[in-house]
Amino acid sequence: MKYLLFLLLPMVVFATSSFITETEYASQLYKNPRGIACGRCHGDHGEGKLIANYVHKNKKKSFVGPRINNVQYRKFYKALHERKKGMPRYYLTPKEVEALYFYLHKDDKKKAKNAK
């Protein structure tokens, strides 16, 4: 019994802690969620980014990843679960979507604290 307790104790102690913070997890998720980084199209901080310029029917056009760091959560969640032109499907869990959203809005929390 003493040996069993000795073996299970580390599991109990470390089960409540994590080797990575929520911010680190969200950062890594944003940088490489399923092989294609969000930042490649939406910018390092979700500010939007020019992806490509091209010509279509003799007209110059641009393909731009929209700004996503100013989107409300409901719209953000919905956008990640709808089929959009040029947007890959990631099949993110609700927890992953939440982590990404709060990663993009971490500065909002700082601004709110500084405003008090």
C-alpha positions in Angstrom: 0.0 0.0 0.0 2.8 2.4 0.9 4.4 1.7 -2.6 1.1 2.4 -4.4 0.8 5.7 -2.5 4.3 6.6 -3.4 3.6 5.9 -7.1 0.3 7.8 -7.2 1.4 10.9 -5.3 3.3 12.5 -8.2 0.2 12.0 -10.4 -2.0 13.8 -7.9 0.4 16.6 -7.4 1.1 17.3 -11.0 -2.5 16.6 -12.3 -3.6 20.1 -11.1 -0.6 21.9 -12.6 0.6 22.3 -16.1 4.0 22.6 -17.7 2.7 25.3 -20.1 0.6 28.4 -19.2 -2.7 29.3 -20.9 -1.0 32.2 -22.7 1.8 30.0 -24.0 -0.7 27.4 -25.1 -2.8 30.0 -26.9 0.3 31.5 -28.5 1.4 28.2 -29.9 -2.1 27.4 -31.1 -2.2 30.8 -33.0 1.2 30.2 -34.5 0.5 26.6 -35.7 -3.0 25.3 -34.9 -3.2 22.5 -37.5 -0.2 23.1 -39.8 -1.2 26.5 -41.1 -0.5 29.5 -38.8 -3.3 32.0 -38.2 -0.7 34.8 -38.2 0.3 34.0 -41.8 -3.0 35.5 -43.0 -4.2 37.6 -40.0 -0.9 39.1 -38.8 1.1 38.4 -35.8 -1.4 40.0 -33.5 -4.6 39.5 -35.5 -4.3 43.0 -37.1 -5.0 41.7 -40.7 -2.5 41.1 -43.4 -2.0 41.3 -47.2 -1.7 37.8 -48.4 -1.3 38.3 -52.2 -1.8 40.8 -55.0 -3.0 39.3 -58.3 -4.6 40.2 -61.6 -8.0 38.9 -62.5 -9.7 39.8 -65.8 -7.1 42.6 -66.3 -7.9 44.1 -62.9 -5.5 44.3 -60.0 -6.9 42.7 -56.9 -5.7 41.9 -53.4 -6.4 38.9 -51.2 -6.3 40.1 -47.6 -6.7 38.2 -44.3 -9.1 40.4 -42.3 -8.4 41.9 -38.9 -9.6 39.5 -36.2 -8.4 41.1 -32.9 -11.4 43.4 -32.8 -14.1 40.8 -33.4 -16.6 39.9 -30.7 -16.4 36.4 -29.3 -19.7 35.1 -30.8 -18.7 36.3 -34.3 -15.2 34.9 -33.8 -16.5 31.5 -32.8 -19.0 31.4 -35.7 -16.3 32.4 -38.2 -14.1 29.5 -37.2 -16.9 27.0 -37.7 -18.2 28.3 -41.1 -16.8 27.6 -44.5 -15.2 30.7 -45.8 -13.3 31.3 -49.0 -9.6 30.9 -48.5 -10.0 30.0 -44.8 -8.8 26.5 -43.9 -11.0 24.4 -41.6 -9.2 23.7 -38.3 -11.9 21.7 -36.5 -11.0 23.5 -33.2 -12.5 22.5 -29.9 -14.5 25.1 -28.0 -11.6 25.4 -25.5 -9.1 26.0 -28.4 -11.4 28.7 -29.9 -11.6 30.4 -26.4 -7.8 30.2 -26.0 -7.3 31.8 -29.4 -9.8 34.6 -28.7 -8.3 35.5 -25.4 -4.8 35.4 -26.9 -5.9 38.0 -29.5 -7.6 40.1 -26.8 -4.9 39.9 -24.1 -4.2 43.6 -24.6 -7.8 44.5 -24.0 -7.5 43.1 -20.4 -4.4 45.2 -19.8 -6.1 48.3 -21.1 -9.1 47.7 -18.9 -6.9 47.3 -15.8 -4.9 50.5 -16.7 -8.2 52.4 -17.1 -9.3 51.7 -13.5 
